[in-house]
Amino acid sequence: MDCSVEGKVAFTNGHSYHFATVDAALAFAECVKSSQQPDQCAATHGSKQMVKLEEIKSKEEEDEEERDR
């Protein structure tokens, strides 16, 4: 399972996971790569928030449509 980290945010399986520290995000990424269990790894490493990336995209599209009006 692919997992990338940008600062305190990790991306995997169509979700973004937010952490208090960069070290926690990196530990989460290593956990996901070895166990393939992002939800369990998020709980273990203290994820503060999980967001579906599709929700972010649709919110951005709504904002863009509003600006075009």
Predicted model as a PDB file, atoms N, CA, C, CB and O in Angstrom, pLDDT in the B-factor column:
MODEL        1                                                                  
ATOM      1  N   MET A   1       0.853  -1.171   0.000  1.00 78.00           N  
ATOM      2  CA  MET A   1       0.000   0.000   0.000  1.00 78.00           C  
ATOM      3  C   MET A   1       0.899   1.234   0.000  1.00 78.00           C  
ATOM      4  CB  MET A   1      -0.970  -0.002   1.226  1.00 78.00           C  
ATOM      5  O   MET A   1       1.812   1.348   0.818  1.00 78.00           O  
ATOM      6  N   ASP A   2       0.635   2.139  -0.910  1.00 86.00           N  
ATOM      7  CA  ASP A   2       1.402   3.382  -0.972  1.00 86.00           C  
ATOM      8  C   ASP A   2       1.002   4.319   0.163  1.00 86.00           C  
ATOM      9  CB  ASP A   2       1.197   4.074  -2.329  1.00 86.00           C  
ATOM     10  O   ASP A   2      -0.171   4.429   0.519  1.00 86.00           O  
ATOM     11  N   CYS A   3       1.977   4.971   0.706  1.00 90.00           N  
ATOM     12  CA  CYS A   3       1.739   5.956   1.760  1.00 90.00           C  
ATOM     13  C   CYS A   3       2.791   7.042   1.625  1.00 90.00           C  
ATOM     14  CB  CYS A   3       1.781   5.301   3.185  1.00 90.00           C  
ATOM     15  O   CYS A   3       3.988   6.756   1.615  1.00 90.00           O  
ATOM     16  N   SER A   4       2.345   8.299   1.521  1.00 91.00           N  
ATOM     17  CA  SER A   4       3.291   9.409   1.431  1.00 91.00           C  
ATOM     18  C   SER A   4       3.063  10.358   2.601  1.00 91.00           C  
ATOM     19  CB  SER A   4       3.145  10.160   0.076  1.00 91.00           C  
ATOM     20  O   SER A   4       1.977  10.415   3.177  1.00 91.00           O  
ATOM     21  N   VAL A   5       4.116  11.102   2.938  1.00 94.00           N  
ATOM     22  CA  VAL A   5       4.056  12.019   4.074  1.00 94.00           C  
ATOM     23  C   VAL A   5       4.519  13.391   3.624  1.00 94.00           C  
ATOM     24  CB  VAL A   5       4.919  11.508   5.258  1.00 94.00           C  
ATOM     25  O   VAL A   5       5.557  13.531   2.978  1.00 94.00           O  
ATOM     26  N   GLU A   6       3.741  14.393   3.970  1.00 92.00           N  
ATOM     27  CA  GLU A   6       4.110  15.792   3.740  1.00 92.00           C  
ATOM     28  C   GLU A   6       3.917  16.534   5.053  1.00 92.00           C  
ATOM     29  CB  GLU A   6       3.254  16.443   2.581  1.00 92.00           C  
ATOM     30  O   GLU A   6       2.795  16.882   5.422  1.00 92.00           O  
ATOM     31  N   GLY A   7       5.003  16.769   5.745  1.00 92.00           N  
ATOM     32  CA  GLY A   7       4.912  17.432   7.051  1.00 92.00           C  
ATOM     33  C   GLY A   7       4.192  16.540   8.045  1.00 92.00           C  
ATOM     34  O   GLY A   7       4.610  15.408   8.285  1.00 92.00           O  
ATOM     35  N   LYS A   8       3.114  17.043   8.623  1.00 92.00           N  
ATOM     36  CA  LYS A   8       2.351  16.306   9.631  1.00 92.00           C  
ATOM     37  C   LYS A   8       1.167  15.569   9.024  1.00 92.00           C  
ATOM     38  CB  LYS A   8       1.866  17.250  10.713  1.00 92.00           C  
ATOM     39  O   LYS A   8       0.312  15.075   9.759  1.00 92.00           O  
ATOM     40  N   VAL A   9       1.097  15.485   7.699  1.00 93.00           N  
ATOM     41  CA  VAL A   9      -0.027  14.844   7.022  1.00 93.00           C  
ATOM     42  C   VAL A   9       0.485  13.659   6.207  1.00 93.00           C  
ATOM     43  CB  VAL A   9      -0.777  15.855   6.110  1.00 93.00           C  
ATOM     44  O   VAL A   9       1.484  13.765   5.496  1.00 93.00           O  
ATOM     45  N   ALA A  10      -0.215  12.530   6.321  1.00 92.00           N  
ATOM     46  CA  ALA A  10       0.118  11.341   5.540  1.00 92.00           C  
ATOM     47  C   ALA A  10      -1.068  11.007   4.646  1.00 92.00           C  
ATOM     48  CB  ALA A  10       0.481  10.134   6.466  1.00 92.00           C  
ATOM     49  O   ALA A  10      -2.224  11.187   5.029  1.00 92.00           O  
ATOM     50  N   PHE A  11      -0.762  10.518   3.452  1.00 92.00           N  
ATOM     51  CA  PHE A  11      -1.799  10.182   2.479  1.00 92.00           C  
ATOM     52  C   PHE A  11      -1.704   8.709   2.130  1.00 92.00           C  
ATOM     53  CB  PHE A  11      -1.671  11.053   1.206  1.00 92.00           C  
ATOM     54  O   PHE A  11      -0.632   8.213   1.783  1.00 92.00           O  
ATOM     55  N   THR A  12      -2.832   8.008   2.222  1.00 90.00           N  
ATOM     56  CA  THR A  12      -2.899   6.613   1.813  1.00 90.00           C  
ATOM     57  C   THR A  12      -4.343   6.204   1.610  1.00 90.00           C  
ATOM     58  CB  THR A  12      -2.224   5.707   2.848  1.00 90.00           C  
ATOM     59  O   THR A  12      -5.237   6.677   2.311  1.00 90.00           O  
ATOM     60  N   ASN A  13      -4.567   5.325   0.652  1.00 86.00           N  
ATOM     61  CA  ASN A  13      -5.868   4.702   0.453  1.00 86.00           C  
ATOM     62  C   ASN A  13      -6.999   5.718   0.297  1.00 86.00           C  
ATOM     63  CB  ASN A  13      -6.170   3.785   1.605  1.00 86.00           C  
ATOM     64  O   ASN A  13      -8.107   5.488   0.780  1.00 86.00           O  
ATOM     65  N   GLY A  14      -6.727   6.841  -0.375  1.00 86.00           N  
ATOM     66  CA  GLY A  14      -7.762   7.844  -0.620  1.00 86.00           C  
ATOM     67  C   GLY A  14      -8.114   8.724   0.557  1.00 86.00           C  
ATOM     68  O   GLY A  14      -9.131   9.416   0.524  1.00 86.00           O  
ATOM     69  N   HIS A  15      -7.297   8.717   1.598  1.00 87.00           N  
ATOM     70  CA  HIS A  15      -7.548   9.531   2.790  1.00 87.00           C  
ATOM     71  C   HIS A  15      -6.281  10.300   3.156  1.00 87.00           C  
ATOM     72  CB  HIS A  15      -8.014   8.644   3.983  1.00 87.00           C  
ATOM     73  O   HIS A  15      -5.167   9.914   2.801  1.00 87.00           O  
ATOM     74  N   SER A  16      -6.486  11.392   3.871  1.00 90.00           N  
ATOM     75  CA  SER A  16      -5.352  12.078   4.489  1.00 90.00           C  
ATOM     76  C   SER A  16      -5.504  11.932   5.999  1.00 90.00           C  
ATOM     77  CB  SER A  16      -5.282  13.598   4.060  1.00 90.00           C  
ATOM     78  O   SER A  16      -6.602  12.051   6.541  1.00 90.00           O  
ATOM     79  N   TYR A  17      -4.387  11.673   6.663  1.00 92.00           N  
ATOM     80  CA  TYR A  17      -4.354  11.502   8.110  1.00 92.00           C  
ATOM     81  C   TYR A  17      -3.476  12.600   8.690  1.00 92.00           C  
ATOM     82  CB  TYR A  17      -3.827  10.082   8.510  1.00 92.00           C  
ATOM     83  O   TYR A  17      -2.350  12.803   8.237  1.00 92.00           O  
ATOM     84  N   HIS A  18      -3.988  13.306   9.689  1.00 92.00           N  
ATOM     85  CA  HIS A  18      -3.291  14.449  10.279  1.00 92.00           C  
ATOM     86  C   HIS A  18      -2.745  14.069  11.654  1.00 92.00           C  
ATOM     87  CB  HIS A  18      -4.236  15.675  10.388  1.00 92.00           C  
ATOM     88  O   HIS A  18      -3.437  13.445  12.459  1.00 92.00           O  
ATOM     89  N   PHE A  19      -1.486  14.456  11.911  1.00 94.00           N  
ATOM     90  CA  PHE A  19      -0.803  14.090  13.148  1.00 94.00           C  
ATOM     91  C   PHE A  19      -0.246  15.323  13.849  1.00 94.00           C  
ATOM     92  CB  PHE A  19       0.323  13.092  12.862  1.00 94.00           C  
ATOM     93  O   PHE A  19      -0.087  16.380  13.238  1.00 94.00           O  
ATOM     94  N   ALA A  20       0.047  15.175  15.133  1.00 92.00           N  
ATOM     95  CA  ALA A  20       0.577  16.279  15.938  1.00 92.00           C  
ATOM     96  C   ALA A  20       2.029  16.589  15.593  1.00 92.00           C  
ATOM     97  CB  ALA A  20       0.460  15.951  17.421  1.00 92.00           C  
ATOM     98  O   ALA A  20       2.467  17.734  15.709  1.00 92.00           O  
ATOM     99  N   THR A  21       2.779  15.568  15.167  1.00 93.00           N  
ATOM    100  CA  THR A  21       4.196  15.771  14.863  1.00 93.00           C  
ATOM    101  C   THR A  21       4.561  15.087  13.550  1.00 93.00           C  
ATOM    102  CB  THR A  21       5.080  15.236  16.010  1.00 93.00           C  
ATOM    103  O   THR A  21       3.863  14.182  13.093  1.00 93.00           O  
ATOM    104  N   VAL A  22       5.646  15.525  12.959  1.00 95.00           N  
ATOM    105  CA  VAL A  22       6.172  14.896  11.745  1.00 95.00           C  
ATOM    106  C   VAL A  22       6.611  13.472  12.060  1.00 95.00           C  
ATOM    107  CB  VAL A  22       7.357  15.715  11.161  1.00 95.00           C  
ATOM    108  O   VAL A  22       6.397  12.565  11.256  1.00 95.00           O  
ATOM    109  N   ASP A  23       7.221  13.270  13.221  1.00 95.00           N  
ATOM    110  CA  ASP A  23       7.667  11.929  13.599  1.00 95.00           C  
ATOM    111  C   ASP A  23       6.498  10.949  13.667  1.00 95.00           C  
ATOM    112  CB  ASP A  23       8.390  11.972  14.945  1.00 95.00           C  
ATOM    113  O   ASP A  23       6.633   9.799  13.249  1.00 95.00           O  
ATOM    114  N   ALA A  24       5.352  11.392  14.189  1.00 94.00           N  
ATOM    115  CA  ALA A  24       4.172  10.526  14.257  1.00 94.00           C  
ATOM    116  C   ALA A  24       3.678  10.187  12.855  1.00 94.00           C  
ATOM    117  CB  ALA A  24       3.048  11.203  15.070  1.00 94.00           C  
ATOM    118  O   ALA A  24       3.280   9.050  12.600  1.00 94.00           O  
ATOM    119  N   ALA A  25       3.698  11.151  11.949  1.00 94.00           N  
ATOM    120  CA  ALA A  25       3.273  10.905  10.571  1.00 94.00           C  
ATOM    121  C   ALA A  25       4.206   9.911   9.891  1.00 94.00           C  
ATOM    122  CB  ALA A  25       3.228  12.219   9.777  1.00 94.00           C  
ATOM    123  O   ALA A  25       3.746   9.027   9.168  1.00 94.00           O  
ATOM    124  N   LEU A  26       5.514  10.047  10.114  1.00 95.00           N  
ATOM    125  CA  LEU A  26       6.481   9.118   9.527  1.00 95.00           C  
ATOM    126  C   LEU A  26       6.331   7.710  10.112  1.00 95.00           C  
ATOM    127  CB  LEU A  26       7.911   9.629   9.752  1.00 95.00           C  
ATOM    128  O   LEU A  26       6.438   6.723   9.384  1.00 95.00           O  
ATOM    129  N   ALA A  27       6.085   7.616  11.414  1.00 95.00           N  
ATOM    130  CA  ALA A  27       5.867   6.317  12.050  1.00 95.00           C  
ATOM    131  C   ALA A  27       4.604   5.668  11.502  1.00 95.00           C  
ATOM    132  CB  ALA A  27       5.771   6.468  13.582  1.00 95.00           C  
ATOM    133  O   ALA A  27       4.572   4.457  11.286  1.00 95.00           O  
ATOM    134  N   PHE A  28       3.558   6.468  11.273  1.00 95.00           N  
ATOM    135  CA  PHE A  28       2.324   5.971  10.671  1.00 95.00           C  
ATOM    136  C   PHE A  28       2.612   5.384   9.287  1.00 95.00           C  
ATOM    137  CB  PHE A  28       1.273   7.104  10.571  1.00 95.00           C  
ATOM    138  O   PHE A  28       2.145   4.292   8.963  1.00 95.00           O  
ATOM    139  N   ALA A  29       3.378   6.107   8.478  1.00 94.00           N  
ATOM    140  CA  ALA A  29       3.688   5.649   7.118  1.00 94.00           C  
ATOM    141  C   ALA A  29       4.428   4.312   7.155  1.00 94.00           C  
ATOM    142  CB  ALA A  29       4.533   6.704   6.371  1.00 94.00           C  
ATOM    143  O   ALA A  29       4.121   3.418   6.367  1.00 94.00           O  
ATOM    144  N   GLU A  30       5.383   4.169   8.044  1.00 95.00           N  
ATOM    145  CA  GLU A  30       6.117   2.902   8.158  1.00 95.00           C  
ATOM    146  C   GLU A  30       5.195   1.778   8.601  1.00 95.00           C  
ATOM    147  CB  GLU A  30       7.285   3.041   9.145  1.00 95.00           C  
ATOM    148  O   GLU A  30       5.293   0.654   8.108  1.00 95.00           O  
ATOM    149  N   CYS A  31       4.302   2.082   9.528  1.00 94.00           N  
ATOM    150  CA  CYS A  31       3.339   1.093  10.012  1.00 94.00           C  
ATOM    151  C   CYS A  31       2.431   0.627   8.872  1.00 94.00           C  
ATOM    152  CB  CYS A  31       2.493   1.678  11.164  1.00 94.00           C  
ATOM    153  O   CYS A  31       2.183  -0.569   8.723  1.00 94.00           O  
ATOM    154  N   VAL A  32       1.940   1.568   8.073  1.00 94.00           N  
ATOM    155  CA  VAL A  32       1.050   1.234   6.956  1.00 94.00           C  
ATOM    156  C   VAL A  32       1.777   0.363   5.942  1.00 94.00           C  
ATOM    157  CB  VAL A  32       0.520   2.515   6.276  1.00 94.00           C  
ATOM    158  O   VAL A  32       1.215  -0.608   5.436  1.00 94.00           O  
ATOM    159  N   LYS A  33       3.019   0.707   5.648  1.00 93.00           N  
ATOM    160  CA  LYS A  33       3.784  -0.063   4.662  1.00 93.00           C  
ATOM    161  C   LYS A  33       3.998  -1.500   5.113  1.00 93.00           C  
ATOM    162  CB  LYS A  33       5.131   0.601   4.403  1.00 93.00           C  
ATOM    163  O   LYS A  33       4.011  -2.412   4.285  1.00 93.00           O  
ATOM    164  N   SER A  34       4.166  -1.714   6.408  1.00 93.00           N  
ATOM    165  CA  SER A  34       4.422  -3.076   6.888  1.00 93.00           C  
ATOM    166  C   SER A  34       3.143  -3.850   7.201  1.00 93.00           C  
ATOM    167  CB  SER A  34       5.293  -3.027   8.122  1.00 93.00           C  
ATOM    168  O   SER A  34       3.096  -5.060   6.982  1.00 93.00           O  
ATOM    169  N   SER A  35       2.112  -3.187   7.704  1.00 93.00           N  
ATOM    170  CA  SER A  35       0.912  -3.917   8.145  1.00 93.00           C  
ATOM    171  C   SER A  35      -0.263  -3.826   7.172  1.00 93.00           C  
ATOM    172  CB  SER A  35       0.474  -3.397   9.485  1.00 93.00           C  
ATOM    173  O   SER A  35      -1.160  -4.668   7.214  1.00 93.00           O  
ATOM    174  N   GLN A  36      -0.271  -2.815   6.294  1.00 93.00           N  
ATOM    175  CA  GLN A  36      -1.380  -2.598   5.356  1.00 93.00           C  
ATOM    176  C   GLN A  36      -2.699  -2.296   6.084  1.00 93.00           C  
ATOM    177  CB  GLN A  36      -1.555  -3.830   4.458  1.00 93.00           C  
ATOM    178  O   GLN A  36      -3.772  -2.555   5.539  1.00 93.00           O  
ATOM    179  N   GLN A  37      -2.631  -1.751   7.306  1.00 92.00           N  
ATOM    180  CA  GLN A  37      -3.804  -1.452   8.133  1.00 92.00           C  
ATOM    181  C   GLN A  37      -3.810   0.021   8.530  1.00 92.00           C  
ATOM    182  CB  GLN A  37      -3.827  -2.346   9.394  1.00 92.00           C  
ATOM    183  O   GLN A  37      -3.452   0.341   9.663  1.00 92.00           O  
ATOM    184  N   PRO A  38      -4.209   0.939   7.626  1.00 91.00           N  
ATOM    185  CA  PRO A  38      -4.106   2.365   7.948  1.00 91.00           C  
ATOM    186  C   PRO A  38      -4.936   2.806   9.152  1.00 91.00           C  
ATOM    187  CB  PRO A  38      -4.517   3.165   6.764  1.00 91.00           C  
ATOM    188  O   PRO A  38      -4.486   3.652   9.926  1.00 91.00           O  
ATOM    189  N   ASP A  39      -6.131   2.254   9.326  1.00 88.00           N  
ATOM    190  CA  ASP A  39      -6.956   2.687  10.459  1.00 88.00           C  
ATOM    191  C   ASP A  39      -6.320   2.298  11.795  1.00 88.00           C  
ATOM    192  CB  ASP A  39      -8.363   2.082  10.353  1.00 88.00           C  
ATOM    193  O   ASP A  39      -6.315   3.089  12.739  1.00 88.00           O  
ATOM    194  N   GLN A  40      -5.794   1.098  11.869  1.00 90.00           N  
ATOM    195  CA  GLN A  40      -5.133   0.640  13.093  1.00 90.00           C  
ATOM    196  C   GLN A  40      -3.874   1.467  13.347  1.00 90.00           C  
ATOM    197  CB  GLN A  40      -4.780  -0.868  12.997  1.00 90.00           C  
ATOM    198  O   GLN A  40      -3.610   1.863  14.482  1.00 90.00           O  
ATOM    199  N   CYS A  41      -3.098   1.727  12.295  1.00 90.00           N  
ATOM    200  CA  CYS A  41      -1.874   2.513  12.445  1.00 90.00           C  
ATOM    201  C   CYS A  41      -2.200   3.948  12.874  1.00 90.00           C  
ATOM    202  CB  CYS A  41      -1.074   2.518  11.126  1.00 90.00           C  
ATOM    203  O   CYS A  41      -1.480   4.537  13.680  1.00 90.00           O  
ATOM    204  N   ALA A  42      -3.282   4.504  12.334  1.00 91.00           N  
ATOM    205  CA  ALA A  42      -3.673   5.865  12.702  1.00 91.00           C  
ATOM    206  C   ALA A  42      -3.985   5.947  14.188  1.00 91.00           C  
ATOM    207  CB  ALA A  42      -4.886   6.322  11.879  1.00 91.00           C  
ATOM    208  O   ALA A  42      -3.574   6.888  14.867  1.00 91.00           O  
ATOM    209  N   ALA A  43      -4.717   4.953  14.688  1.00 89.00           N  
ATOM    210  CA  ALA A  43      -5.054   4.935  16.115  1.00 89.00           C  
ATOM    211  C   ALA A  43      -3.794   4.768  16.962  1.00 89.00           C  
ATOM    212  CB  ALA A  43      -6.055   3.801  16.421  1.00 89.00           C  
ATOM    213  O   ALA A  43      -3.651   5.410  18.003  1.00 89.00           O  
ATOM    214  N   THR A  44      -2.896   3.918  16.519  1.00 89.00           N  
ATOM    215  CA  THR A  44      -1.664   3.661  17.265  1.00 89.00           C  
ATOM    216  C   THR A  44      -0.776   4.894  17.353  1.00 89.00           C  
ATOM    217  CB  THR A  44      -0.895   2.526  16.623  1.00 89.00           C  
ATOM    218  O   THR A  44      -0.148   5.134  18.384  1.00 89.00           O  
ATOM    219  N   HIS A  45      -0.720   5.674  16.284  1.00 90.00           N  
ATOM    220  CA  HIS A  45       0.210   6.810  16.227  1.00 90.00           C  
ATOM    221  C   HIS A  45      -0.468   8.157  16.456  1.00 90.00           C  
ATOM    222  CB  HIS A  45       0.910   6.830  14.892  1.00 90.00           C  
ATOM    223  O   HIS A  45       0.138   9.198  16.203  1.00 90.00           O  
ATOM    224  N   GLY A  46      -1.713   8.157  16.929  1.00 87.00           N  
ATOM    225  CA  GLY A  46      -2.368   9.377  17.390  1.00 87.00           C  
ATOM    226  C   GLY A  46      -2.877  10.303  16.301  1.00 87.00           C  
ATOM    227  O   GLY A  46      -2.736  11.521  16.409  1.00 87.00           O  
ATOM    228  N   SER A  47      -3.468   9.742  15.251  1.00 86.00           N  
ATOM    229  CA  SER A  47      -4.037  10.588  14.205  1.00 86.00           C  
ATOM    230  C   SER A  47      -5.097  11.503  14.799  1.00 86.00           C  
ATOM    231  CB  SER A  47      -4.637   9.731  13.072  1.00 86.00           C  
ATOM    232  O   SER A  47      -5.975  11.049  15.532  1.00 86.00           O  
ATOM    233  N   LYS A  48      -5.015  12.792  14.483  1.00 80.00           N  
ATOM    234  CA  LYS A  48      -5.960  13.776  15.001  1.00 80.00           C  
ATOM    235  C   LYS A  48      -7.187  13.903  14.116  1.00 80.00           C  
ATOM    236  CB  LYS A  48      -5.287  15.125  15.140  1.00 80.00           C  
ATOM    237  O   LYS A  48      -8.258  14.286  14.585  1.00 80.00           O  
ATOM    238  N   GLN A  49      -7.034  13.579  12.825  1.00 77.00           N  
ATOM    239  CA  GLN A  49      -8.137  13.763  11.889  1.00 77.00           C  
ATOM    240  C   GLN A  49      -7.884  12.915  10.657  1.00 77.00           C  
ATOM    241  CB  GLN A  49      -8.305  15.257  11.505  1.00 77.00           C  
ATOM    242  O   GLN A  49      -6.744  12.764  10.219  1.00 77.00           O  
ATOM    243  N   MET A  50      -8.973  12.350  10.088  1.00 75.00           N  
ATOM    244  CA  MET A  50      -8.884  11.619   8.834  1.00 75.00           C  
ATOM    245  C   MET A  50      -9.887  12.249   7.881  1.00 75.00           C  
ATOM    246  CB  MET A  50      -9.157  10.081   9.031  1.00 75.00           C  
ATOM    247  O   MET A  50     -11.042  12.460   8.250  1.00 75.00           O  
ATOM    248  N   VAL A  51      -9.462  12.552   6.660  1.00 78.00           N  
ATOM    249  CA  VAL A  51     -10.328  13.204   5.689  1.00 78.00           C  
ATOM    250  C   VAL A  51     -10.267  12.427   4.383  1.00 78.00           C  
ATOM    251  CB  VAL A  51      -9.917  14.687   5.474  1.00 78.00           C  
ATOM    252  O   VAL A  51      -9.184  12.086   3.907  1.00 78.00           O  
ATOM    253  N   LYS A  52     -11.444  12.144   3.796  1.00 76.00           N  
ATOM    254  CA  LYS A  52     -11.467  11.537   2.468  1.00 76.00           C  
ATOM    255  C   LYS A  52     -11.031  12.577   1.459  1.00 76.00           C  
ATOM    256  CB  LYS A  52     -12.878  10.980   2.118  1.00 76.00           C  
ATOM    257  O   LYS A  52     -11.536  13.699   1.469  1.00 76.00           O  
ATOM    258  N   LEU A  53     -10.109  12.224   0.596  1.00 69.00           N  
ATOM    259  CA  LEU A  53      -9.608  13.178  -0.383  1.00 69.00           C  
ATOM    260  C   LEU A  53     -10.697  13.595  -1.358  1.00 69.00           C  
ATOM    261  CB  LEU A  53      -8.429  12.589  -1.140  1.00 69.00           C  
ATOM    262  O   LEU A  53     -10.647  14.710  -1.878  1.00 69.00           O  
ATOM    263  N   GLU A  54     -11.676  12.746  -1.625  1.00 67.00           N  
ATOM    264  CA  GLU A  54     -12.790  13.097  -2.507  1.00 67.00           C  
ATOM    265  C   GLU A  54     -13.595  14.264  -1.933  1.00 67.00           C  
ATOM    266  CB  GLU A  54     -13.705  11.878  -2.726  1.00 67.00           C  
ATOM    267  O   GLU A  54     -14.063  15.122  -2.680  1.00 67.00           O  
ATOM    268  N   GLU A  55     -13.756  14.297  -0.607  1.00 58.00           N  
ATOM    269  CA  GLU A  55     -14.503  15.375   0.041  1.00 58.00           C  
ATOM    270  C   GLU A  55     -13.801  16.708  -0.150  1.00 58.00           C  
ATOM    271  CB  GLU A  55     -14.683  15.086   1.534  1.00 58.00           C  
ATOM    272  O   GLU A  55     -14.452  17.734  -0.350  1.00 58.00           O  
ATOM    273  N   ILE A  56     -12.484  16.698  -0.090  1.00 55.00           N  
ATOM    274  CA  ILE A  56     -11.711  17.928  -0.289  1.00 55.00           C  
ATOM    275  C   ILE A  56     -11.892  18.416  -1.719  1.00 55.00           C  
ATOM    276  CB  ILE A  56     -10.205  17.698   0.022  1.00 55.00           C  
ATOM    277  O   ILE A  56     -12.086  19.609  -1.953  1.00 55.00           O  
ATOM    278  N   LYS A  57     -11.828  17.498  -2.671  1.00 54.00           N  
ATOM    279  CA  LYS A  57     -11.967  17.858  -4.072  1.00 54.00           C  
ATOM    280  C   LYS A  57     -13.345  18.453  -4.347  1.00 54.00           C  
ATOM    281  CB  LYS A  57     -11.729  16.637  -4.961  1.00 54.00           C  
ATOM    282  O   LYS A  57     -13.441  19.478  -5.021  1.00 54.00           O  
ATOM    283  N   SER A  58     -14.407  17.840  -3.845  1.00 58.00           N  
ATOM    284  CA  SER A  58     -15.742  18.365  -4.109  1.00 58.00           C  
ATOM    285  C   SER A  58     -15.946  19.719  -3.438  1.00 58.00           C  
ATOM    286  CB  SER A  58     -16.804  17.378  -3.631  1.00 58.00           C  
ATOM    287  O   SER A  58     -16.646  20.568  -3.990  1.00 58.00           O  
ATOM    288  N   LYS A  59     -15.358  19.945  -2.269  1.00 57.00           N  
ATOM    289  CA  LYS A  59     -15.453  21.247  -1.601  1.00 57.00           C  
ATOM    290  C   LYS A  59     -14.757  22.312  -2.438  1.00 57.00           C  
ATOM    291  CB  LYS A  59     -14.835  21.185  -0.183  1.00 57.00           C  
ATOM    292  O   LYS A  59     -15.270  23.422  -2.580  1.00 57.00           O  
ATOM    293  N   GLU A  60     -13.581  21.978  -2.998  1.00 63.00           N  
ATOM    294  CA  GLU A  60     -12.864  22.925  -3.856  1.00 63.00           C  
ATOM    295  C   GLU A  60     -13.680  23.241  -5.111  1.00 63.00           C  
ATOM    296  CB  GLU A  60     -11.482  22.360  -4.246  1.00 63.00           C  
ATOM    297  O   GLU A  60     -13.704  24.388  -5.556  1.00 63.00           O  
ATOM    298  N   GLU A  61     -14.346  22.236  -5.683  1.00 66.00           N  
ATOM    299  CA  GLU A  61     -15.174  22.451  -6.868  1.00 66.00           C  
ATOM    300  C   GLU A  61     -16.357  23.357  -6.548  1.00 66.00           C  
ATOM    301  CB  GLU A  61     -15.671  21.113  -7.424  1.00 66.00           C  
ATOM    302  O   GLU A  61     -16.704  24.228  -7.346  1.00 66.00           O  
ATOM    303  N   GLU A  62     -16.980  23.157  -5.382  1.00 67.00           N  
ATOM    304  CA  GLU A  62     -18.099  24.007  -4.968  1.00 67.00           C  
ATOM    305  C   GLU A  62     -17.648  25.451  -4.816  1.00 67.00           C  
ATOM    306  CB  GLU A  62     -18.705  23.501  -3.651  1.00 67.00           C  
ATOM    307  O   GLU A  62     -18.337  26.370  -5.258  1.00 67.00           O  
ATOM    308  N   ASP A  63     -16.492  25.651  -4.193  1.00 70.00           N  
ATOM    309  CA  ASP A  63     -15.960  27.003  -4.007  1.00 70.00           C  
ATOM    310  C   ASP A  63     -15.684  27.668  -5.346  1.00 70.00           C  
ATOM    311  CB  ASP A  63     -14.681  26.965  -3.166  1.00 70.00           C  
ATOM    312  O   ASP A  63     -15.954  28.856  -5.519  1.00 70.00           O  
ATOM    313  N   GLU A  64     -15.148  26.909  -6.291  1.00 73.00           N  
ATOM    314  CA  GLU A  64     -14.835  27.447  -7.612  1.00 73.00           C  
ATOM    315  C   GLU A  64     -16.115  27.843  -8.350  1.00 73.00           C  
ATOM    316  CB  GLU A  64     -14.038  26.420  -8.436  1.00 73.00           C  
ATOM    317  O   GLU A  64     -16.164  28.898  -8.981  1.00 73.00           O  
ATOM    318  N   GLU A  65     -17.141  27.010  -8.275  1.00 71.00           N  
ATOM    319  CA  GLU A  65     -18.420  27.321  -8.911  1.00 71.00           C  
ATOM    320  C   GLU A  65     -19.031  28.580  -8.317  1.00 71.00           C  
ATOM    321  CB  GLU A  65     -19.390  26.148  -8.767  1.00 71.00           C  
ATOM    322  O   GLU A  65     -19.603  29.397  -9.038  1.00 71.00           O  
ATOM    323  N   GLU A  66     -18.910  28.738  -6.998  1.00 72.00           N  
ATOM    324  CA  GLU A  66     -19.440  29.916  -6.327  1.00 72.00           C  
ATOM    325  C   GLU A  66     -18.734  31.185  -6.803  1.00 72.00           C  
ATOM    326  CB  GLU A  66     -19.301  29.769  -4.812  1.00 72.00           C  
ATOM    327  O   GLU A  66     -19.372  32.219  -6.995  1.00 72.00           O  
ATOM    328  N   ARG A  67     -17.432  31.103  -6.989  1.00 76.00           N  
ATOM    329  CA  ARG A  67     -16.673  32.258  -7.458  1.00 76.00           C  
ATOM    330  C   ARG A  67     -17.018  32.625  -8.896  1.00 76.00           C  
ATOM    331  CB  ARG A  67     -15.189  31.985  -7.341  1.00 76.00           C  
ATOM    332  O   ARG A  67     -16.949  33.793  -9.277  1.00 76.00           O  
ATOM    333  N   ASP A  68     -17.392  31.622  -9.697  1.00 77.00           N  
ATOM    334  CA  ASP A  68     -17.719  31.857 -11.103  1.00 77.00           C  
ATOM    335  C   ASP A  68     -19.066  32.547 -11.272  1.00 77.00           C  
ATOM    336  CB  ASP A  68     -17.717  30.547 -11.863  1.00 77.00           C  
ATOM    337  O   ASP A  68     -19.333  33.128 -12.324  1.00 77.00           O  
ATOM    338  N   ARG A  69     -19.907  32.491 -10.266  1.00 71.00           N  
ATOM    339  CA  ARG A  69     -21.252  33.101 -10.372  1.00 71.00           C  
ATOM    340  C   ARG A  69     -21.205  34.585 -10.296  1.00 71.00           C  
ATOM    341  CB  ARG A  69     -22.159  32.588  -9.293  1.00 71.00           C  
ATOM    342  O   ARG A  69     -22.245  35.240 -10.369  1.00 71.00           O  
TER     343      ARG A  69                                                      
ENDMDL                                                                          
END                                                                             
